[in-house]
Amino acid sequence: MVRTVAVLSDVHGVLPVLDAVLAHPLVVGADAVVVCGDHAAGPQPTQVLDRLAALPAVVLVRGNADRELLAAARGEDVDLPDPVVGWAARELRPHHLDLLASLPHPVTLEVDGFGPVVFCHGTPRDDEEVVLVDTRLERWAEVLADLPAQVRTVVCGHTHMPFVRLVDRRLVVNPGSVGMPYGVAGGAFAILADGSVALHRVEIDVEAAVAAVVAGSTYPQVQRWAREYVGAANSDADALRAFGPRDGRVDGGAGAGRDPASR
């Protein structure tokens, strides 16, 4: 059983913001670090995977982008949501592919004050399934139906927007995104300790972070990519409008441009 857990998600190959989050005292002081998927599909894939793999007491969960990245690197026919994924796949070395292939989904850890906690990407049953803070209870009941009754806490990623909510007596947490935040720039993370959850964000110098990503990547469109995603050009409202139809709601509304749910 671990006493405190720092939860990160959706790094998407952005090393400077990952390093800023990992340097935060609350993360440094945690007994374990769990990263809930989508680690490397971005402009600095090898650097991020090497950094994560070197962490002590780290648990890396598989995300949908990790599956897609591995499939692309193996030459499989896969529908890639962003050209950066195909580029990143060509950057990976064999040990990176082995790491991606070994990633589990979901992962259950015993956490002091919580009991068994399920860490996943989309939902416990599907790394690409979308649930949101305002997803209706009937949908939540469906996606969590197969969990054992003793699991009272679920931590997910995928939608890049932090939230904490109760779902019929279960606590559901999304720590937000490190590398591709929607709504506000900076590296998001959550701390589970003493039976309580706290959401945090590391403020960054956006221009400095963009410059560091550009300097550390050979991706041809890295400047545009970093300004859009590290700089949080997509608002939370944009993302919710795009995600809405994918959580099964009837009144999801029209998507807002490029679908961020593909991340």
Secondary structure, 3 states (H helix, E strand, C coil): CECEEEEECCCCCCHHHHHHHHCCHHHHCCCEEEECCCCCCCCCHHHHHHHHHCCCCEEECCCHHHHHHHHHHCCCCCCCCCHHHHHHHHHCCHHHHHHHHHCCCCEEEEECCCEEEEECCCECCECCCCCCCCCCHHHHHHHCCCCCCCCCEEECCCCCCCEEEEECCEEEEECCCCCCCCCCCCEEEEEEECCEEEEEEECCCHHHHHHHHHHCCCCCCHHHHHHHHCCCCCCHHHHHHHHHHHHCCCCCCCCCCCCHHHC
